[in-house]
């Protein structure tokens, strides 16, 4: 079996330099990096991760905890994080937190006890202070939702700005009564999107009808939506605060035979562009979140003097499709 020392001898560098190139560390000159990479290809070098497991007492493993692995948004985050981790010789261990905030701590700590090298988490509990002892020796990066009770690296998308963009778009189409449908107002992302909804109304000088602001759990959205569109002064447009809610609204619309209601979804979803009418969306980029979070976690693992925690907010954009119909 070809070893790291064999690669080092071929490239005329130390084994430590080969290790740095493999982990894509920045403190290697480009000519040396090219020489080592060429030697790896020539020798068909495959890192012996099993030897590292025996030496360090743990596998090269990145933990990921999200509310639901079935959600297309979080599934895309996991896929991207896995793709980046693989470039550094890491595998991933994924766990689903579900909807019960009380489950977060025991589920996450069970994952951390597996001695993962780093953790990516989209928290659901109201407080993450329990992670402080773990953060001392394990890089933890928060996704989609900011942590409470602890400072840490966090990667977000512009929830409030995206919602404001969607409602301004519908108002420009002539809509004044726009229903807001959210899965749960206790979730930070939903709360920020509701703030964006209200902000757009305020900027336009229009009142918000609280009767059109609806929160519902799984399998309840369609029923409540059907009730809302039957009120005396019904909405002419709908803003769905996440793709899962959108997937419950669409069958309700079809059942009601309503093709006249404009619809914008926060978050794209499979077949959104193939439906009739195709659904306008605030386009998120979960792949960007997953890749960036995994990169940050493994970067911190290699940086003993890394700077303090950073907060990164990515922009979102509106993709206009046929469901952006003008007000009647």
C-alpha positions in Angstrom: 0.0 0.0 0.0 1.3 3.5 -0.9 1.9 5.6 2.2 2.0 9.3 2.8 5.7 9.0 3.2 5.9 7.5 -0.3 4.1 10.5 -1.7 6.4 12.8 0.3 9.5 11.1 -1.1 8.2 11.3 -4.7 7.4 15.0 -4.3 10.5 15.9 -2.3 8.6 17.3 0.7 7.8 16.2 4.2 4.9 13.9 5.1 3.4 16.7 7.1 3.3 18.8 3.9 1.5 16.0 2.1 -1.0 15.9 4.9 -1.5 19.7 4.6 -2.1 19.4 0.8 -4.6 16.5 1.3 -6.5 18.6 3.9 -6.4 21.6 1.5 -4.7 23.8 4.1 -3.8 27.3 2.9 -0.2 27.4 4.2 1.3 25.6 1.2 2.7 27.3 -1.9 1.0 26.6 -5.2 4.1 24.9 -6.8 4.5 22.6 -3.9 0.7 21.8 -3.9 0.9 20.9 -7.6 3.9 18.7 -7.1 2.3 16.8 -4.2 -1.0 16.5 -6.1 0.9 15.1 -9.1 2.7 12.6 -6.9 -0.6 11.4 -5.3 -2.0 10.8 -8.8 1.1 9.0 -10.0 1.2 6.7 -7.0 -2.6 6.2 -6.8 -2.4 7.3 -3.2 -5.4 6.6 -1.0 -5.2 8.0 2.6 -5.3 5.2 5.2 -8.2 6.6 7.3 -8.3 3.3 9.3 -4.8 3.9 10.6 -5.8 7.4 11.7 -8.8 5.9 13.5 -6.5 3.5 15.5 -4.0 6.3 16.1 -6.4 9.0 17.3 -9.1 6.7 18.8 -11.9 8.0 16.5 -13.0 8.0 12.9 -12.9 11.0 10.6 -16.6 11.9 11.1 -18.7 15.0 10.6 -22.0 15.0 12.5 -25.1 16.7 11.1 -28.4 17.3 13.0 -31.4 18.7 11.2 -35.1 18.8 11.9 -36.0 16.4 9.2 -33.9 14.4 6.7 -37.0 14.0 4.5 -37.4 17.8 4.0 -35.9 18.6 0.5 -34.2 21.7 2.0 -32.3 19.9 4.7 -31.7 16.9 2.4 -29.9 19.2 0.0 -27.8 20.7 2.9 -26.8 17.2 4.0 -25.8 16.2 0.4 -23.7 19.3 0.0 -22.0 18.9 3.4 -21.3 15.3 2.6 -19.7 16.3 -0.7 -17.4 18.7 0.9 -16.5 16.4 3.8 -15.6 13.7 1.3 -13.0 16.0 -0.3 -11.2 16.0 3.1 -11.5 12.3 3.7 -14.4 12.6 6.2 -17.7 10.6 6.4 -20.9 12.0 7.9 -23.3 10.8 10.6 -26.8 12.3 10.3 -29.6 12.5 12.8 -33.1 13.9 12.7 -34.3 16.1 15.5 -38.0 16.0 14.7 -40.4 18.7 15.9 -40.1 18.3 19.7 -37.6 20.8 21.1 -37.1 18.6 24.2 -35.5 16.0 22.0 -32.7 18.2 20.7 -30.3 17.9 23.6 -30.4 14.1 24.1 -30.3 13.4 20.4 -27.4 15.9 19.7 -25.4 14.8 22.7 -25.8 11.1 21.7 -24.3 12.1 18.3 -21.4 14.1 19.9 -20.6 11.1 22.2 -19.7 9.2 19.0 -16.6 11.5 19.0 -17.5 13.3 15.8 -14.8 15.7 14.7 -17.3 18.5 14.1 -21.0 19.2 14.2 -23.5 21.0 11.9 -26.8 21.7 13.5 -30.1 23.4 12.6 -31.4 23.8 16.1 -35.1 23.5 17.1 -34.8 24.0 20.9 -35.1 27.5 22.5 -31.6 27.3 24.1 -28.3 25.8 23.0 -26.3 26.7 26.1 -25.9 22.9 26.8 -23.4 22.8 23.9 -20.8 25.1 25.6 -18.7 22.2 27.1 -18.7 20.4 23.8 -17.7 23.6 21.9 -14.4 23.7 23.8 -13.1 20.7 21.8 -15.5 20.2 18.9 -16.2 22.8 16.2 -20.0 23.4 16.0 -21.6 25.3 13.2 -25.2 26.4 13.2 -27.4 26.3 10.1 -30.6 28.1 9.1 -31.3 29.2 12.7 -29.2 31.2 15.1 -28.2 29.6 18.4 -29.5 30.9 21.7 -27.3 31.0 24.9 -24.1 30.4 23.1 -21.9 32.0 20.5 -21.0 30.0 17.4 -20.5 30.1 13.7 -23.8 30.4 11.9 -24.9 30.4 8.3 -28.3 31.9 7.5 -30.3 33.0 4.5 -32.1 36.3 4.4 -35.4 35.1 5.6 -36.9 38.6 6.4 -35.6 40.2 3.2 -36.8 37.3 1.1 -40.3 37.5 2.5 -40.4 41.2 2.0 -39.4 40.7 -1.6 -42.2 38.2 -2.1 -44.9 40.4 -0.6 -43.7 43.5 -2.5 -43.9 41.5 -5.7 -47.5 40.5 -5.0 -48.4 44.0 -4.0 -47.0 45.3 -7.2 -49.3 42.8 -9.0 -52.2 44.6 -7.3 -52.9 42.2 -4.4 -53.9 43.7 -1.1 -55.2 40.7 0.8 -52.3 38.3 0.9 -52.5 35.2 3.2 -49.4 34.2 5.2 -49.2 30.5 5.9 -46.5 29.2 8.2 -45.7 25.8 9.7 -45.0 27.1 13.2 -44.4 30.6 14.5 -42.1 29.2 17.2 -39.5 28.4 14.6 -37.0 31.3 14.1 -37.1 31.2 10.3 -40.9 31.4 10.2 -40.8 34.4 12.7 -38.3 36.2 10.5 -40.4 35.6 7.4 -43.5 36.9 9.1 -41.5 40.0 10.0 -40.7 40.4 6.3 -44.4 40.0 5.5 -45.3 42.8 7.9 -42.5 45.0 6.7 -43.7 44.9 3.1 -47.2 45.9 4.2 -45.9 48.7 6.3 -43.7 50.1 3.5 -46.7 50.0 1.2 -48.8 51.8 3.8 -51.3 48.9 3.9 -52.9 47.3 7.0 -52.2 43.6 7.9 -55.4 41.6 8.4 -54.4 39.2 11.2 -57.2 36.8 10.1 -55.0 36.0 7.1 -51.9 35.1 9.2 -52.1 31.3 9.7 -49.9 28.8 11.5 -50.5 25.1 11.4 -48.8 21.9 12.1 -48.3 19.1 9.6 -51.5 17.9 7.8 -53.4 20.9 9.1 -52.4 23.5 6.6 -54.7 22.4 3.8 -57.8 22.4 6.1 -57.1 25.8 7.5 -56.3 27.2 4.1 -59.6 25.9 2.8 -61.4 27.8 5.6 -59.5 31.1 4.9 -60.3 31.3 1.2 -64.0 31.0 2.2 -64.1 34.1 4.5 -66.3 37.0 3.3 -63.4 39.0 2.1 -61.0 36.3 1.0 -57.3 36.6 0.0 -56.4 37.0 -3.6 -52.8 35.8 -3.1 -50.9 33.4 -0.8 -47.4 33.5 0.6 -46.2 30.1 1.9 -43.3 30.5 4.4 -41.7 27.2 3.5 -41.7 24.5 0.8 -43.3 21.9 3.1 -46.3 24.2 3.6 -46.4 24.8 -0.1 -46.7 21.1 -0.8 -49.8 21.0 1.5 -51.4 24.1 -0.1 -51.2 23.0 -3.7 -53.5 19.9 -3.2 -56.0 22.1 -1.3 -56.0 24.6 -4.2 -56.5 21.8 -6.7 -59.4 20.3 -4.6 -61.0 23.7 -4.4 -60.5 24.3 -8.1 -58.8 27.6 -7.4 -56.5 28.6 -10.2 -57.1 32.3 -9.7 -55.1 32.7 -6.4 -51.5 33.9 -6.8 -48.9 31.9 -4.9 -45.3 32.5 -3.9 -43.4 29.9 -1.9 -40.4 30.6 0.3 -38.1 27.9 -1.0 -38.2 26.0 -4.2 -39.3 22.3 -4.3 -39.3 19.4 -6.8 -41.7 20.0 -9.7 -42.5 23.6 -8.6 -41.6 24.7 -12.1 -43.5 21.8 -13.8 -46.9 22.4 -12.1 -49.7 24.2 -13.9 -49.5 27.0 -13.0 -45.8 26.8 -12.2 -45.1 28.2 -8.7 -43.1 31.4 -8.1 -40.5 30.9 -5.4 -38.0 32.7 -3.2 -35.0 30.7 -4.2 -32.9 29.4 -1.4 -29.5 27.7 -1.9 -29.3 24.9 0.6 -26.3 23.4 -1.2 -24.4 26.7 -0.5 -25.3 26.5 3.2 -24.3 22.9 3.6 -21.0 23.3 1.7 -20.0 26.5 3.6 -20.9 25.1 7.0 -18.9 21.9 6.5 -16.0 23.9 5.2 -16.1 26.2 8.3 -16.3 23.2 10.7 -13.3 21.4 9.2 -11.4 24.7 8.9 -11.8 25.4 12.6 -10.6 21.8 13.3 -7.2 22.8 11.7 -6.9 26.3 13.2 -5.9 26.4 16.9 -5.9 30.2 16.8 -9.0 30.7 14.6 -10.9 34.1 15.0 -14.1 34.4 17.0 -17.4 33.0 15.8 -18.8 34.5 12.5 -22.3 35.1 11.3 -22.9 34.8 7.6 -26.2 35.7 5.8 -26.6 34.7 2.2 -28.9 36.6 -0.2 -32.0 35.0 -1.7 -33.8 35.8 -5.0 -37.3 35.7 -6.5 -38.0 33.3 -9.3 -41.2 34.5 -11.0 -43.4 31.9 -12.6 -47.0 31.6 -13.8 -48.4 31.6 -10.2 -47.5 35.3 -10.0 -50.8 36.3 -11.4 -52.2 39.8 -11.2 -55.0 40.6 -8.8 -58.5 40.2 -10.3 
